[in-house]
Structures are given as C-alpha cells and as structure tokens.
Amino acid sequence: MERKGKHLEFIQGTVNRLSTNSFLLKGWSVVLVSALFALAAADFSRYFIHLAYFPAVAFWILDGYFLWQERLFRRLYDHVRSLEEEEIDFSMDTSPWVAETTSWASACGSKTLVIFHGAVLATVVIVTLLALDLVG
C-alpha cells in the first residue's frame, strides 16, 4: 500500500494546486477589472472600461481549463485507487480520460464558473452601458 498511497498523494497534490490556482485566478479577475474601472473613473476614459472585457473573459477561460484538468486528475485518482499495489507506475497521464470527461468548453460552462465569471462580465457590461449614457 505504500506505493499506491504515495501515488495518490501526488495526484491529490496536483488537484490541490489546480484548485488553489483557480481560487487565485478569481481574485486576480476581480482585482484587475476593479483596477481598470478605477483607471476609467480617474481619467473618465471608456478605453479602460472596454479593456476590462479582456481579463473578465480570459480568466473565465483559464479557470475553465483548471476545472477541466482537476476533473481529469480526479478520474486518474479513482483509477489509481482501484489498482493493485504491483500495478502502480506513478503515471500522471490523464489522456485516457479526456474522451470520457466533459470538455474544456463544458467546464467553462459549469454552474459555479458561470455564476462567478458571469457576474464579473455582467458588471463590465453594466459599467460600459452606464459610461456610454454618461459620455454619449
């Protein structure tokens, strides 16, 4: 059981890093969008507001990638859990489960990501519309 336990620890460590990256990404998304709003307010420039779309969308896509990878590593974890001790080869290859696991695009559309990143993107849209009314 020592080899299997060590391999499962490696996989769980990867899953933990992916979820930590996802958490940090959400924080950076809010910070960058807020900073661009602050720059837009300071200069009253719509360009900074329009620039806020980029991090909002890019971080959503990247967060979807982390979620997709996390799902793949969870499948690998389940596979390794069912192996016999002598079958443990410490492989971290998740490619056998790519076809069986939801796609990267599907992970981007998960409920939690849609709610969080959708709220950030909706805020950017609302601020854009408000800025157009104030300036235009």
DSSP file (Angstrom, degrees, kcal/mol; ACC not computed):
  #  RESIDUE AA STRUCTURE BP1 BP2  ACC     N-H-->O    O-->H-N    N-H-->O    O-->H-N    TCO  KAPPA ALPHA  PHI   PSI    X-CA   Y-CA   Z-CA
    1    1 A M     >        0   0    0      0, 0.0     4,-2.5     0, 0.0     5,-0.2   0.000 360.0 360.0 360.0 -11.9    0.0    0.0    0.0
    2    2 A E  H  >  +     0   0    0      2,-0.2     4,-2.0     1,-0.2     5,-0.2   0.921 360.0  45.0 -66.0 -43.6    3.0    2.3    0.3
    3    3 A R  H  > S+     0   0    0      2,-0.2     4,-2.4     1,-0.2    -1,-0.2   0.925 115.1  47.8 -66.1 -43.9    3.4    2.8   -3.5
    4    4 A K  H  > S+     0   0    0      1,-0.2     4,-2.6     2,-0.2     5,-0.2   0.923 111.6  50.3 -63.8 -44.0   -0.4    3.3   -4.0
    5    5 A G  H  X S+     0   0    0     -4,-2.5     4,-1.9     1,-0.2    -1,-0.2   0.895 111.6  48.1 -60.7 -41.5   -0.6    5.8   -1.1
    6    6 A K  H  X S+     0   0    0     -4,-2.0     4,-2.0     2,-0.2    -1,-0.2   0.904 111.8  49.3 -67.1 -41.7    2.4    7.8   -2.5
    7    7 A H  H  X S+     0   0    0     -4,-2.4     4,-2.2     1,-0.2    -2,-0.2   0.921 110.6  50.2 -64.2 -42.9    0.9    7.9   -6.0
    8    8 A L  H  X S+     0   0    0     -4,-2.6     4,-2.7     1,-0.2    -1,-0.2   0.863 108.2  54.3 -63.2 -35.2   -2.5    9.0   -4.6
    9    9 A E  H  X S+     0   0    0     -4,-1.9     4,-2.4    -5,-0.2    -1,-0.2   0.909 107.0  50.7 -63.4 -41.9   -0.7   11.8   -2.7
   10   10 A F  H  X S+     0   0    0     -4,-2.0     4,-1.8     2,-0.2    -2,-0.2   0.934 113.1  45.3 -60.2 -46.6    1.0   13.0   -5.9
   11   11 A I  H  X S+     0   0    0     -4,-2.2     4,-2.3     1,-0.2    -2,-0.2   0.927 113.0  49.6 -65.3 -44.5   -2.3   13.2   -7.7
   12   12 A Q  H  X S+     0   0    0     -4,-2.7     4,-2.6     1,-0.2    -1,-0.2   0.868 107.6  55.5 -63.9 -35.5   -4.1   14.9   -4.7
   13   13 A G  H  X S+     0   0    0     -4,-2.4     4,-2.1     2,-0.2    -1,-0.2   0.898 108.1  48.4 -61.8 -40.0   -1.3   17.4   -4.6
   14   14 A T  H  X S+     0   0    0     -4,-1.8     4,-2.4     2,-0.2    -2,-0.2   0.917 110.8  50.2 -66.0 -43.6   -1.9   18.3   -8.2
   15   15 A V  H  X S+     0   0    0     -4,-2.3     4,-2.3     1,-0.2    -2,-0.2   0.909 110.5  50.9 -60.8 -42.2   -5.6   18.6   -7.6
   16   16 A N  H  X S+     0   0    0     -4,-2.6     4,-2.2     1,-0.2    -1,-0.2   0.905 109.8  49.5 -62.6 -41.7   -4.9   20.9   -4.7
   17   17 A R  H  X S+     0   0    0     -4,-2.1     4,-2.6     2,-0.2    -2,-0.2   0.902 110.3  51.1 -64.3 -40.4   -2.6   23.1   -6.8
   18   18 A L  H  X S+     0   0    0     -4,-2.4     4,-2.1     2,-0.2    -2,-0.2   0.910 111.7  46.1 -63.6 -42.2   -5.2   23.3   -9.5
   19   19 A S  H  X S+     0   0    0     -4,-2.3     4,-2.1     2,-0.2    -1,-0.2   0.865 112.4  51.1 -71.0 -33.7   -8.0   24.4   -7.1
   20   20 A T  H  X S+     0   0    0     -4,-2.2     4,-2.6     2,-0.2     5,-0.2   0.916 109.8  50.2 -65.4 -43.0   -5.6   26.9   -5.4
   21   21 A N  H  X S+     0   0    0     -4,-2.6     4,-2.4     1,-0.2    -2,-0.2   0.900 109.5  51.5 -60.6 -40.7   -4.8   28.3   -8.9
   22   22 A S  H  X S+     0   0    0     -4,-2.1     4,-1.9     2,-0.2    -1,-0.2   0.911 109.9  49.1 -62.7 -42.9   -8.5   28.6   -9.6
   23   23 A F  H  X S+     0   0    0     -4,-2.1     4,-1.7     1,-0.2    -2,-0.2   0.929 112.9  46.7 -62.8 -46.2   -9.1   30.5   -6.4
   24   24 A L  H  X S+     0   0    0     -4,-2.6     4,-2.5     1,-0.2    -2,-0.2   0.874 108.6  56.5 -64.4 -37.1   -6.2   32.9   -7.0
   25   25 A L  H  X S+     0   0    0     -4,-2.4     4,-2.3     1,-0.2    -1,-0.2   0.899 104.4  52.1 -61.7 -41.6   -7.4   33.4  -10.6
   26   26 A K  H  X S+     0   0    0     -4,-1.9     4,-1.9     1,-0.2    -1,-0.2   0.904 110.2  49.4 -62.0 -40.9  -10.8   34.5   -9.3
   27   27 A G  H  X S+     0   0    0     -4,-1.7     4,-2.4     1,-0.2    -2,-0.2   0.927 111.0  48.4 -63.8 -44.9   -9.2   37.0   -7.0
   28   28 A W  H  X S+     0   0    0     -4,-2.5     4,-2.9     1,-0.2     5,-0.3   0.861 107.5  56.9 -64.3 -34.9   -7.0   38.4   -9.8
   29   29 A S  H  X S+     0   0    0     -4,-2.3     4,-2.2     2,-0.2     5,-0.2   0.946 110.5  42.6 -60.5 -48.5  -10.0   38.7  -12.1
   30   30 A V  H  X S+     0   0    0     -4,-1.9     4,-2.4     1,-0.2    -2,-0.2   0.916 115.5  50.0 -65.1 -43.0  -11.8   40.9   -9.6
   31   31 A V  H  X S+     0   0    0     -4,-2.4     4,-2.6     2,-0.2    -2,-0.2   0.934 112.9  44.8 -63.4 -47.5   -8.7   43.0   -8.8
   32   32 A L  H  X S+     0   0    0     -4,-2.9     4,-2.3     2,-0.2    -1,-0.2   0.913 114.6  47.6 -66.6 -42.0   -7.8   43.7  -12.5
   33   33 A V  H  X S+     0   0    0     -4,-2.2     4,-2.0    -5,-0.3    -1,-0.2   0.928 114.0  48.1 -64.3 -43.1  -11.4   44.5  -13.5
   34   34 A S  H  X S+     0   0    0     -4,-2.4     4,-2.4    -5,-0.2    -2,-0.2   0.901 110.4  51.6 -63.0 -40.9  -11.7   46.8  -10.5
   35   35 A A  H  X S+     0   0    0     -4,-2.6     4,-2.4     1,-0.2    -1,-0.2   0.898 109.2  50.0 -63.8 -39.9   -8.4   48.5  -11.2
   36   36 A L  H  X S+     0   0    0     -4,-2.3     4,-2.2     2,-0.2    -1,-0.2   0.874 109.8  51.0 -67.1 -35.6   -9.4   49.1  -14.8
   37   37 A F  H  X S+     0   0    0     -4,-2.0     4,-2.4     2,-0.2    -2,-0.2   0.908 109.6  50.8 -64.3 -40.9  -12.7   50.6  -13.5
   38   38 A A  H  X S+     0   0    0     -4,-2.4     4,-2.4     2,-0.2    -2,-0.2   0.911 110.8  48.2 -63.6 -42.3  -10.7   52.9  -11.2
   39   39 A L  H  X S+     0   0    0     -4,-2.4     4,-2.2     1,-0.2     6,-0.2   0.888 111.1  51.2 -63.7 -38.8   -8.5   54.0  -14.1
   40   40 A A  H  X>S+     0   0    0     -4,-2.2     4,-1.3     1,-0.2     5,-1.1   0.895 112.0  46.7 -65.7 -38.9  -11.5   54.7  -16.2
   41   41 A A  H  <5S+     0   0    0     -4,-2.4    -2,-0.2     3,-0.2    -1,-0.2   0.883 111.5  51.1 -70.4 -38.0  -13.1   56.8  -13.4
   42   42 A A  H  <5S+     0   0    0     -4,-2.4    -2,-0.2     1,-0.2    -1,-0.2   0.910 127.2  23.4 -66.6 -42.0   -9.9   58.7  -12.8
   43   43 A D  H  <5S-     0   0    0     -4,-2.2    -1,-0.2    -5,-0.2    -2,-0.2   0.484  98.8-130.9 -99.6  -5.3   -9.4   59.6  -16.5
   44   44 A F  T  <5 +     0   0    0     -4,-1.3     2,-0.5    -5,-0.2    -3,-0.2   0.936  55.4 152.3  47.4  52.4  -13.0   59.2  -17.4
   45   45 A S    >>< -     0   0    0     -5,-1.1     4,-0.7    -6,-0.2     3,-0.7  -0.949  45.3-155.8-116.4 125.3  -11.9   57.1  -20.3
   46   46 A R  H 3> S+     0   0    0     -2,-0.5     4,-2.5     1,-0.2     5,-0.2   0.719  87.3  76.6 -68.5 -20.4  -14.1   54.4  -21.9
   47   47 A Y  H 3> S+     0   0    0      1,-0.2     4,-2.0     2,-0.2    -1,-0.2   0.877  92.7  50.3 -61.7 -37.9  -11.0   52.7  -23.2
   48   48 A F  H <> S+     0   0    0     -3,-0.7     4,-0.9     2,-0.2    -1,-0.2   0.862 109.7  51.2 -68.3 -34.4  -10.2   51.3  -19.7
   49   49 A I  H >< S+     0   0    0     -4,-0.7     3,-0.7     2,-0.2     4,-0.4   0.930 111.0  47.4 -67.3 -43.8  -13.7   50.0  -19.3
   50   50 A H  H >< S+     0   0    0     -4,-2.5     3,-1.2     1,-0.2     4,-0.4   0.855 106.9  58.1 -64.9 -33.4  -13.5   48.3  -22.7
   51   51 A L  H >< S+     0   0    0     -4,-2.0     3,-1.0     1,-0.2    -1,-0.2   0.764  91.0  72.2 -65.9 -24.7  -10.2   46.8  -21.7
   52   52 A A  T <X S+     0   0    0     -4,-0.9     4,-1.5    -3,-0.7    -1,-0.2   0.710  83.4  69.7 -66.0 -20.0  -11.8   45.2  -18.7
   53   53 A Y  H <> S+     0   0    0     -3,-1.2     4,-2.5    -4,-0.4     5,-0.3   0.879  90.9  61.8 -63.5 -36.1  -13.5   42.7  -21.0
   54   54 A F  H <> S+     0   0    0     -3,-1.0     4,-3.0    -4,-0.4     5,-0.3   0.957 107.8  37.5 -60.3 -56.5  -10.2   41.0  -21.7
   55   55 A P  H  > S+     0   0    0      0, 0.0     4,-2.4     0, 0.0     5,-0.3   0.877 114.8  57.3 -65.3 -32.7   -9.3   39.9  -18.2
   56   56 A A  H  X S+     0   0    0     -4,-1.5     4,-1.0     1,-0.2    -2,-0.2   0.938 117.3  32.5 -61.2 -45.8  -13.0   39.0  -17.5
   57   57 A V  H  X S+     0   0    0     -4,-2.5     4,-2.3     2,-0.2     5,-0.2   0.910 118.7  52.4 -77.6 -43.4  -13.2   36.6  -20.4
   58   58 A A  H  X S+     0   0    0     -4,-3.0     4,-2.4    -5,-0.3     5,-0.2   0.907 110.8  47.0 -62.1 -42.8   -9.6   35.4  -20.3
   59   59 A F  H  X S+     0   0    0     -4,-2.4     4,-2.5    -5,-0.3    -1,-0.2   0.829 109.4  55.1 -70.2 -30.0   -9.7   34.4  -16.6
   60   60 A W  H  X S+     0   0    0     -4,-1.0     4,-2.1    -5,-0.3    -2,-0.2   0.943 111.2  44.4 -63.5 -47.3  -13.1   32.7  -17.2
   61   61 A I  H  X S+     0   0    0     -4,-2.3     4,-1.7     2,-0.2    -2,-0.2   0.914 115.1  47.8 -64.3 -43.3  -11.5   30.5  -20.0
   62   62 A L  H  X S+     0   0    0     -4,-2.4     4,-2.1     2,-0.2    -1,-0.2   0.887 110.3  51.8 -66.5 -38.7   -8.4   29.9  -17.9
   63   63 A D  H  X S+     0   0    0     -4,-2.5     4,-2.3     1,-0.2    -1,-0.2   0.882 107.4  53.7 -64.2 -38.0  -10.5   29.0  -14.8
   64   64 A G  H  X S+     0   0    0     -4,-2.1     4,-2.4     2,-0.2    -1,-0.2   0.878 106.7  52.5 -62.0 -37.9  -12.4   26.5  -17.0
   65   65 A Y  H  X S+     0   0    0     -4,-1.7     4,-2.7     2,-0.2    -2,-0.2   0.924 108.7  49.0 -63.9 -44.5   -9.1   24.9  -18.0
   66   66 A F  H  X S+     0   0    0     -4,-2.1     4,-2.4     1,-0.2    -2,-0.2   0.906 112.1  48.8 -62.5 -40.6   -8.1   24.4  -14.4
   67   67 A L  H  X S+     0   0    0     -4,-2.3     4,-2.2     2,-0.2    -1,-0.2   0.905 111.0  50.3 -65.1 -41.0  -11.5   22.9  -13.6
   68   68 A W  H  X S+     0   0    0     -4,-2.4     4,-2.0     2,-0.2    -2,-0.2   0.928 112.0  47.1 -62.3 -45.8  -11.3   20.6  -16.6
   69   69 A Q  H  X S+     0   0    0     -4,-2.7     4,-2.5     1,-0.2    -2,-0.2   0.894 109.5  54.2 -62.8 -39.7   -7.8   19.5  -15.5
   70   70 A E  H  X S+     0   0    0     -4,-2.4     4,-1.9     1,-0.2    -1,-0.2   0.911 107.6  50.2 -61.2 -42.2   -9.0   19.0  -12.0
   71   71 A R  H  X S+     0   0    0     -4,-2.2     4,-1.7     2,-0.2    -1,-0.2   0.895 109.9  51.1 -62.9 -40.3  -11.8   16.7  -13.2
   72   72 A L  H  X S+     0   0    0     -4,-2.0     4,-2.1     1,-0.2    -2,-0.2   0.918 110.2  48.4 -63.5 -43.2   -9.2   14.7  -15.3
   73   73 A F  H  X S+     0   0    0     -4,-2.5     4,-2.4     1,-0.2    -1,-0.2   0.814 107.4  55.8 -69.8 -28.7   -6.9   14.2  -12.3
   74   74 A R  H  X S+     0   0    0     -4,-1.9     4,-2.3     2,-0.2    -1,-0.2   0.875 107.3  50.0 -67.3 -36.2   -9.9   13.1  -10.2
   75   75 A R  H  X S+     0   0    0     -4,-1.7     4,-2.1     2,-0.2    -2,-0.2   0.913 110.5  49.5 -65.6 -41.6  -10.6   10.4  -12.8
   76   76 A L  H  X S+     0   0    0     -4,-2.1     4,-2.9     2,-0.2     5,-0.2   0.911 109.0  53.3 -61.4 -42.2   -6.9    9.4  -12.6
   77   77 A Y  H  X S+     0   0    0     -4,-2.4     4,-2.5     1,-0.2    -2,-0.2   0.929 108.8  48.5 -58.5 -47.4   -7.2    9.3   -8.8
   78   78 A D  H  X S+     0   0    0     -4,-2.3     4,-1.0     1,-0.2    -1,-0.2   0.880 112.4  49.7 -61.4 -37.5  -10.2    7.0   -9.0
   79   79 A H  H >X S+     0   0    0     -4,-2.1     3,-0.7     2,-0.2     4,-0.5   0.946 112.1  45.7 -65.5 -48.8   -8.3    4.8  -11.4
   80   80 A V  H >< S+     0   0    0     -4,-2.9     3,-1.2     1,-0.2    -2,-0.2   0.870 106.2  61.4 -64.3 -36.2   -5.2    4.5   -9.2
   81   81 A R  H 3< S+     0   0    0     -4,-2.5    -1,-0.2     1,-0.3    -2,-0.2   0.829 105.7  47.2 -58.0 -33.3   -7.3    3.8   -6.2
   82   82 A S  H << S+     0   0    0     -4,-1.0    -1,-0.3    -3,-0.7    -2,-0.2   0.526  93.4 101.8 -89.4  -6.1   -8.6    0.7   -7.8
   83   83 A L  S << S-     0   0    0     -3,-1.2     2,-0.2    -4,-0.5     5,-0.0  -0.381  75.5-112.8 -77.3 155.4   -5.2   -0.6   -8.9
   84   84 A E    >   -     0   0    0      1,-0.1     3,-1.6    -2,-0.1     4,-0.4  -0.509  33.8-106.6 -78.7 157.1   -3.3   -3.4   -7.2
   85   85 A E  G >  S+     0   0    0      1,-0.3     3,-1.2     2,-0.2    -1,-0.1   0.863 119.1  52.7 -54.6 -42.3    0.0   -2.4   -5.5
   86   86 A E  G 3  S+     0   0    0      1,-0.2    -1,-0.3     3,-0.0    -3,-0.0   0.635 102.3  60.8 -73.8 -12.1    2.2   -4.0   -8.1
   87   87 A E  G <  S+     0   0    0     -3,-1.6     2,-0.4    -7,-0.1    -1,-0.2   0.515  74.9 115.2 -89.3  -5.9    0.4   -2.1  -10.9
   88   88 A I    <   +     0   0    0     -3,-1.2   -84,-0.1    -4,-0.4   -85,-0.0  -0.508  29.1 163.7 -70.7 122.8    1.3    1.3   -9.6
   89   89 A D        -     0   0    0     -2,-0.4    -1,-0.2     2,-0.1    -3,-0.0   0.304  50.0-120.4-121.7   6.0    3.6    3.1  -12.1
   90   90 A F        +     0   0    0      1,-0.2     2,-0.2   -87,-0.1    -2,-0.1   0.725  53.0 165.0  61.3  25.0    3.3    6.7  -10.8
   91   91 A S        -     0   0    0      1,-0.1    -1,-0.2     2,-0.1    -2,-0.1  -0.506  28.3-170.8 -72.2 138.7    2.0    7.9  -14.1
   92   92 A M        +     0   0    0     -2,-0.2     2,-0.5   -82,-0.0    -1,-0.1   0.069  41.8 132.8-112.5  20.3    0.3   11.3  -14.1
   93   93 A D        +     0   0    0      1,-0.1    -2,-0.1   -17,-0.1     0, 0.0  -0.622  28.8 176.9 -78.0 120.0   -1.0   10.9  -17.6
   94   94 A T    >   +     0   0    0     -2,-0.5     3,-1.9     1,-0.1     4,-0.3   0.393  50.7 104.8-101.9   1.6   -4.7   11.9  -17.8
   95   95 A S  G >   +     0   0    0      1,-0.3     3,-1.3     2,-0.2     4,-0.5   0.784  67.9  66.7 -58.8 -30.1   -5.1   11.4  -21.5
   96   96 A P  G 3  S+     0   0    0      0, 0.0    -1,-0.3     0, 0.0     4,-0.2   0.746 105.9  44.0 -63.0 -18.1   -7.1    8.1  -21.2
   97   97 A W  G <> S+     0   0    0     -3,-1.9     4,-1.6     1,-0.1    -2,-0.2   0.370  83.9  94.2-107.3   4.1   -9.9   10.0  -19.6
   98   98 A V  T <4 S+     0   0    0     -3,-1.3     3,-0.2    -4,-0.3    -1,-0.1   0.922  89.5  45.6 -62.3 -43.6  -10.1   13.0  -21.9
   99   99 A A  T  4 S+     0   0    0     -4,-0.5    -1,-0.2     1,-0.2    -2,-0.1   0.814 116.3  46.2 -69.8 -29.7  -12.8   11.4  -24.1
  100  100 A E  T  4 S+     0   0    0     -4,-0.2     2,-0.3     2,-0.1    -1,-0.2   0.677 103.3  73.6 -86.7 -18.6  -14.8   10.3  -21.1
  101  101 A T  S  < S-     0   0    0     -4,-1.6   -33,-0.0    -3,-0.2   -29,-0.0  -0.662  96.4 -90.7 -98.9 151.1  -14.6   13.6  -19.2
  102  102 A T        -     0   0    0     -2,-0.3    -1,-0.1     1,-0.1    -2,-0.1  -0.193  53.8-101.7 -55.8 152.8  -16.5   16.8  -20.1
  103  103 A S     >  -     0   0    0      1,-0.1     4,-2.1    -4,-0.1     5,-0.1  -0.123  25.8-104.5 -74.7 170.6  -14.7   19.1  -22.4
  104  104 A W  H  > S+     0   0    0      2,-0.2     4,-1.9     1,-0.2     5,-0.1   0.913 124.0  50.8 -59.2 -44.9  -12.8   22.2  -21.6
  105  105 A A  H  > S+     0   0    0      1,-0.2     4,-1.1     2,-0.2    -1,-0.2   0.890 108.8  51.3 -63.0 -39.1  -15.6   24.3  -23.0
  106  106 A S  H  4 S+     0   0    0      1,-0.2     3,-0.2     2,-0.2    -1,-0.2   0.871 107.1  53.4 -66.1 -36.1  -18.1   22.3  -20.9
  107  107 A A  H >< S+     0   0    0     -4,-2.1     3,-1.6     1,-0.2     6,-0.2   0.876 103.9  56.4 -65.5 -36.0  -16.0   23.0  -17.8
  108  108 A C  H 3< S+     0   0    0     -4,-1.9    -1,-0.2     1,-0.3    -2,-0.2   0.806 106.2  52.5 -62.9 -28.2  -16.2   26.8  -18.7
  109  109 A G  T 3< S+     0   0    0     -4,-1.1    -1,-0.3    -3,-0.2    -2,-0.2   0.252  80.1 130.4 -92.2  12.5  -20.0   26.4  -18.7
  110  110 A S  S <> S-     0   0    0     -3,-1.6     4,-2.7     1,-0.1     5,-0.3  -0.312  70.4-112.7 -65.8 152.9  -20.1   24.8  -15.2
  111  111 A K  H  > S+     0   0    0      1,-0.2     4,-2.5     2,-0.2     5,-0.2   0.889 113.9  49.4 -55.1 -45.7  -22.6   26.5  -12.8
  112  112 A T  H  > S+     0   0    0      1,-0.2     4,-2.2     2,-0.2     5,-0.2   0.895 114.0  44.8 -66.0 -39.3  -20.0   27.8  -10.4
  113  113 A L  H  >>S+     0   0    0     -6,-0.2     4,-2.2     2,-0.2     5,-0.7   0.893 112.7  51.3 -72.1 -37.9  -17.9   29.4  -13.2
  114  114 A V  H  X5S+     0   0    0     -4,-2.7     4,-1.3     3,-0.2     5,-0.3   0.916 112.4  46.9 -64.0 -42.1  -20.9   30.9  -15.0
  115  115 A I  H  X5S+     0   0    0     -4,-2.5     4,-1.4    -5,-0.3    -2,-0.2   0.956 120.6  36.3 -65.4 -49.5  -22.2   32.4  -11.7
  116  116 A F  H  X5S+     0   0    0     -4,-2.2     4,-1.8    -5,-0.2    -2,-0.2   0.989 127.2  33.0 -69.1 -59.9  -18.9   33.9  -10.7
  117  117 A H  H  X5S+     0   0    0     -4,-2.2     4,-2.7     1,-0.2     5,-0.2   0.824 116.1  58.0 -71.2 -29.7  -17.4   35.0  -14.0
  118  118 A G  H  X<S+     0   0    0     -4,-1.3     4,-2.7    -5,-0.7    -1,-0.2   0.887 106.0  50.5 -63.4 -37.9  -20.8   35.8  -15.5
  119  119 A A  H  X S+     0   0    0     -4,-1.4     4,-2.1    -5,-0.3    -2,-0.2   0.900 111.1  48.3 -65.9 -40.4  -21.3   38.2  -12.6
  120  120 A V  H  X S+     0   0    0     -4,-1.8     4,-1.9     2,-0.2    -2,-0.2   0.938 114.8  45.0 -64.1 -46.0  -17.9   39.8  -13.3
  121  121 A L  H  X S+     0   0    0     -4,-2.7     4,-2.3     1,-0.2    -2,-0.2   0.891 111.2  53.0 -66.5 -39.2  -18.7   40.1  -17.0
  122  122 A A  H  X S+     0   0    0     -4,-2.7     4,-2.7     1,-0.2    -1,-0.2   0.886 107.2  53.2 -62.5 -37.8  -22.2   41.4  -16.4
  123  123 A T  H  X S+     0   0    0     -4,-2.1     4,-2.7     2,-0.2     5,-0.2   0.912 108.2  49.7 -62.6 -42.3  -20.6   44.1  -14.2
  124  124 A V  H  X S+     0   0    0     -4,-1.9     4,-2.3     2,-0.2    -2,-0.2   0.914 111.5  49.0 -63.1 -41.9  -18.4   45.1  -17.0
  125  125 A V  H  X S+     0   0    0     -4,-2.3     4,-2.5     2,-0.2    -2,-0.2   0.931 112.2  48.0 -63.1 -45.6  -21.3   45.3  -19.4
  126  126 A I  H  X S+     0   0    0     -4,-2.7     4,-2.6     1,-0.2    -2,-0.2   0.919 112.5  48.1 -62.6 -44.4  -23.4   47.4  -17.0
  127  127 A V  H  X S+     0   0    0     -4,-2.7     4,-2.5     2,-0.2    -1,-0.2   0.888 110.8  52.4 -64.0 -38.0  -20.5   49.8  -16.3
  128  128 A T  H  X S+     0   0    0     -4,-2.3     4,-2.1    -5,-0.2    -2,-0.2   0.936 111.0  46.5 -61.8 -46.0  -19.9   50.0  -20.1
  129  129 A L  H  X S+     0   0    0     -4,-2.5     4,-1.9     1,-0.2    -2,-0.2   0.897 112.7  49.6 -64.3 -40.6  -23.6   50.9  -20.6
  130  130 A L  H  X S+     0   0    0     -4,-2.6     4,-2.1     1,-0.2    -1,-0.2   0.899 110.5  50.7 -63.8 -40.2  -23.5   53.4  -17.8
  131  131 A A  H  X S+     0   0    0     -4,-2.5     4,-2.5     1,-0.2     5,-0.4   0.873 108.0  52.6 -66.9 -36.5  -20.4   55.0  -19.2
  132  132 A L  H  X S+     0   0    0     -4,-2.1     4,-2.4     1,-0.2    -1,-0.2   0.892 110.5  47.8 -66.3 -38.4  -22.0   55.3  -22.7
  133  133 A D  H  < S+     0   0    0     -4,-1.9    -2,-0.2     1,-0.2    -1,-0.2   0.878 114.9  45.6 -68.0 -37.6  -25.0   57.1  -21.2
  134  134 A L  H  < S+     0   0    0     -4,-2.1    -2,-0.2    -5,-0.2    -1,-0.2   0.878 128.4  25.1 -73.5 -37.0  -22.9   59.5  -19.2
  135  135 A V  H  <        0   0    0     -4,-2.5    -3,-0.2    -5,-0.2    -2,-0.2   0.885 360.0 360.0 -92.5 -45.1  -20.5   60.2  -22.1
  136  136 A G     <        0   0    0     -4,-2.4    -3,-0.2    -5,-0.4    -2,-0.1   0.457 360.0 360.0 -73.3 360.0  -22.5   59.6  -25.2
